[in-house]
């Protein structure tokens, strides 16, 4: 389901879902449907219409509080909407509920208030999605009426690394081979709309939550971070030095007689009820295979080491004052794992099986992050290894800077998270440091400036490329990075840029939809998510999967033929999006549209951190 293989999908799906060209309407107003801080710059956009058109801002009683004129076009969106016109209403600063009127068109209601009041609830909603993603015995029933699932993971069989082939790199090329070992990996979070669990995404999500917790305590967030941490603790076997990377297999094989997780649409608790034996086609649905990142005694893929060790070290920082014994245990665990990193002849990184599901290539950023969190944990516990870890952090920061990696914050690049914590340590001084504070802060700024430059060419001032994968993920990455930069430097140069990216995620886009289920006036109603779809909600998941961040718009060539609804699913499609698609970018609010409507924990984790930083700024 969550396969980042544009080439593979394009080969299967041809054509473009674009509404026929017709006369443009008077205009559609697009804005952040949650609202704006009192002192923030405030912008909305009119999709269509004309420049120099009068607009007014009215309050909840219908009184006009501001009038003005729409600006010159910021660019063309599509053949149907050849112009997008900005509205600047930054002068509206009094707390309240407002709407914008342009001719006969009225915007959705939005609020002006403190950032804390506006975005604390949004941060809470993103945590609720993780509760919905829980696997194992300790589920939160919530809106989905979740039930315990995959209890067989308590005695899961470990298998050798599966062999894949094919053009997309995701075709099973040999039977799965058990090692004979068993492991308890019950619990954890489902990765996306399916039920596979990955250490790669889970560790990124856990680390993001712990960073948010370190910024501001929240009971629900604390419980969820502990839940993720508990599973990571299981995934790393300290006795043998083995890290487990995955539970379940998404891809099935007709040749070898089994179906994968992505081949069966069902509620997760149904898997434990299957009556299957080895050799049956659904055997791996109930008895899910576990795959290792390394064999006992071998070095471990450094990307996984950095983010898992970083999660343990963050746990040590948070527990340092309240429970030093537990904190020291986490610090020692993190240090043991960090020492197992494979940093020479690295080869293909371990992310998922197949690797094509998460084709990450960057790892020095993970090592910088892990070493930095180890240093902070050692500092909090007055551990003599502080200097060792801090110097290692500067080494890996130097190595990362040398890569000139063009990516920005998302599950594939966490350099901004490492930089933001390393900079204050460098400011105080690290003996033997291989980088300076100016260099790491400068790299955060470089990433933001790259986004700001890209946004100048977008009609909605969007930094992420709406014509490819992970638009939602990278948009939340920019939101978070802008907040981190301001927190570290006190410099507000990218505040408006961050607000613009937040706006895109919350409705300032061609489709006028938030990318978070349940947040804003208009949001995804048909997320590609099995448990939500089968929860009994007449809305196909839109009322139950609150807080889920979806991918959002994507390459138009991926949507030519969405095919039939998955067997066993509840039909759900919302055609309102069609008229707003462009020739190159499509958003489909449709159950079948996993390239657009599937949520994921890494998308949402960046939102957890970003909105926490905004709410507590």
Buried (B, 14 or more C-beta within 10 A) or exposed (E): BBBBBBEBBEEEBEEBBBBEEEEBBEBBBBBBBBBBBBEBBBBBBBBBBBEEBEBBBBBEEEEEBBEBEBBEBBEEBBBBBEBBBBBBBEEBBEEBBBBBBBEEBEBBEBBBBEBBEBBBEBBBBBBBBBBBBBBBBEBBEBBBEBBBBBBBBBEBBBBBBBBBEEEBBBBBEEBBEBBEBEBEBBBBBBBBBBBBBBBBBBBBBBBBBBBBBBBBEBEBBBBBBBBBBBBBBBBBBEEEBBBBBBBBBBBBBEEEEBBBBBBBBBBBBBBBEBEBEEEBBBBBBBBBBBBBBBEEEEBBBBBBBBBBBBBBBBBBBBBBEEEBEBBBBBBBBBBBBBEBBBEEEBEEBBBBBBBBBBBBBBBBBBBBBBBBBBBBBBBBBEBEBBBBBBBBBBBBBBBBBEBEBEBBBBBBBBBBBBBBBBBEBBEEEBEEBBBBBEBBBBBBBBBBBBBBEBBEEBBBBBBBBBBBBBBBBBBBBBBBBBBBBBEBBEEEBBBBBBBBBBBBBBBBBBBBBBBBBBBBBBBBBBBBBBBBBBBEBEBBBBBBBBBBBBBBBBBBBBBBEBEEBBEEBBEBBBEEBBBBBBBBBBBBBBBBBBBBBBBBBBBBBBBBBBBBBBBBB
